[in-house]
Amino acid sequence: MYVVPNAYNMFIYTNFSVFCLISAAIMNICIAVVAIKKKNSTINDCNAATDTSNQGNFKVTKMLLKVVGLFYLCWMPYLLMTVYYTIISIEQREELPDWFIAIHDFSKVMIAVNSVVNPVIYAHSNQQYRQAFKRILGID
């Protein structure tokens, strides 16, 4: 039976995690830059129709920034624990400390929280989404 070397696993997981971190950071920066530009163009624009459109775009950009930021925040503990697990030796893996197990379990909960909170963000940010949700629940 062929056993994959630990260095290879460390290389794969570390590159994957670093790629996720860098891409998420770049995405958040880009969304923030777009949000700032939209807000500035809304302030400087005198046309009422364009102003309303820009405000809508700004709200969508803010919502997207919240969703992506929350995704980044919720997945970060899991990615860091995965990198840590691949870096430690095989002997250390057999006797993991209690703090590692606790943080790893917490990171799994955070991944689930990300999925649960996304609809709340959408409902908070979008009136049409709230109305449709109320209509589905029969509250409206």
C-alpha positions as CSV (number, residue, x, y, z in Angstrom):
1,M,0.0,0.0,0.0
2,Y,1.3,3.4,-1.0
3,V,1.3,6.0,1.8
4,V,1.3,9.7,0.8
5,P,4.2,11.5,2.4
6,N,3.3,14.0,5.1
7,A,5.2,16.8,3.3
8,Y,2.9,16.3,0.3
9,N,-0.2,16.6,2.4
10,M,1.2,19.7,4.1
11,F,1.9,21.2,0.7
12,I,-1.6,20.6,-0.6
13,Y,-3.5,21.8,2.4
14,T,-1.3,24.8,3.0
15,N,-1.5,25.9,-0.6
16,F,-5.3,25.4,-0.6
17,S,-5.7,27.3,2.6
18,V,-3.4,30.1,1.5
19,F,-5.2,30.3,-1.8
20,C,-8.6,30.6,0.0
21,L,-7.3,33.2,2.4
22,I,-5.7,35.3,-0.4
23,S,-8.7,35.0,-2.7
24,A,-11.1,35.9,0.1
25,A,-9.1,38.9,1.1
26,I,-8.8,40.1,-2.5
27,M,-12.5,39.7,-3.0
28,N,-13.4,41.6,0.2
29,I,-11.0,44.4,-0.8
30,C,-12.6,44.6,-4.3
31,I,-16.1,44.7,-2.9
32,A,-15.1,47.4,-0.4
33,V,-13.6,49.5,-3.1
34,V,-16.7,49.2,-5.3
35,A,-18.9,50.1,-2.3
36,I,-16.8,53.2,-1.6
37,K,-16.9,54.3,-5.2
38,K,-20.6,53.7,-5.4
39,K,-21.2,55.7,-2.2
40,N,-19.0,58.6,-3.5
41,S,-20.7,58.6,-6.9
42,T,-24.1,58.7,-5.1
43,I,-23.0,61.6,-3.0
44,N,-21.7,63.5,-6.0
45,D,-24.5,62.7,-8.4
46,C,-27.4,65.2,-8.7
47,N,-29.7,63.2,-10.9
48,A,-32.5,61.7,-8.8
49,A,-33.0,58.6,-11.0
50,T,-29.3,57.8,-11.0
51,D,-29.1,58.6,-7.3
52,T,-31.8,56.0,-6.5
53,S,-30.1,53.4,-8.8
54,N,-26.7,54.1,-7.1
55,Q,-28.2,53.7,-3.7
56,G,-29.7,50.3,-4.7
57,N,-26.3,49.3,-6.1
58,F,-24.6,50.4,-2.9
59,K,-27.1,48.3,-0.8
60,V,-26.4,45.3,-2.9
61,T,-22.7,45.8,-2.6
62,K,-23.0,46.1,1.2
63,M,-25.0,42.9,1.4
64,L,-22.4,41.1,-0.8
65,L,-19.7,42.4,1.5
66,K,-21.5,41.1,4.5
67,V,-22.1,37.7,3.0
68,V,-18.5,37.3,1.8
69,G,-17.1,38.6,5.0
70,L,-19.2,36.2,7.1
71,F,-18.2,33.3,4.8
72,Y,-14.6,34.3,5.4
73,L,-15.0,34.6,9.1
74,C,-16.9,31.3,9.5
75,W,-14.6,29.2,7.5
76,M,-11.3,30.7,8.9
77,P,-11.2,28.5,12.0
78,Y,-11.6,25.3,10.0
79,L,-9.0,26.3,7.5
80,L,-6.5,27.2,10.2
81,M,-7.2,23.9,12.0
82,T,-6.7,22.0,8.8
83,V,-3.3,23.7,8.2
84,Y,-2.3,23.0,11.8
85,Y,-3.3,19.3,11.5
86,T,-1.2,18.8,8.4
87,I,1.8,20.6,9.9
88,I,2.1,18.5,13.1
89,S,3.8,15.1,13.1
90,I,1.9,11.8,12.9
91,E,2.8,11.1,16.5
92,Q,1.2,14.3,17.6
93,R,-1.9,13.5,15.6
94,E,-2.6,10.4,17.6
95,E,-2.8,12.5,20.9
96,L,-4.4,15.7,19.9
97,P,-4.8,18.3,22.7
98,D,-8.2,19.1,24.1
99,W,-8.1,22.7,22.8
100,F,-7.6,21.4,19.2
101,I,-10.6,19.2,19.4
102,A,-12.7,22.0,21.0
103,I,-11.7,24.5,18.3
104,H,-12.2,21.9,15.6
105,D,-15.7,21.2,16.8
106,F,-16.4,24.9,17.1
107,S,-15.2,25.4,13.5
108,K,-17.7,22.8,12.2
109,V,-20.5,24.7,14.0
110,M,-19.3,28.0,12.4
111,I,-19.5,26.4,9.0
112,A,-23.2,25.5,9.7
113,V,-23.8,29.0,11.1
114,N,-22.6,30.5,7.9
115,S,-25.4,28.7,6.0
116,V,-28.0,29.6,8.6
117,V,-27.1,33.3,8.7
118,N,-27.1,34.0,5.0
119,P,-30.9,34.1,4.6
120,V,-31.0,36.5,7.6
121,I,-28.5,38.8,5.9
122,Y,-30.6,38.7,2.7
123,A,-33.8,39.4,4.6
124,H,-32.2,42.2,6.5
125,S,-30.8,43.8,3.4
126,N,-33.6,43.4,0.8
127,Q,-37.2,44.4,1.2
128,Q,-38.4,42.3,-1.7
129,Y,-36.8,39.2,-0.1
130,R,-38.5,40.0,3.2
131,Q,-41.9,40.4,1.5
132,A,-41.5,37.1,-0.4
133,F,-40.5,35.3,2.7
134,K,-43.5,36.7,4.6
135,R,-45.7,35.6,1.7
136,I,-44.3,32.1,1.8
137,L,-44.9,31.8,5.6
138,G,-48.4,33.3,5.2
139,I,-47.6,36.2,7.5
140,D,-48.4,38.9,4.9
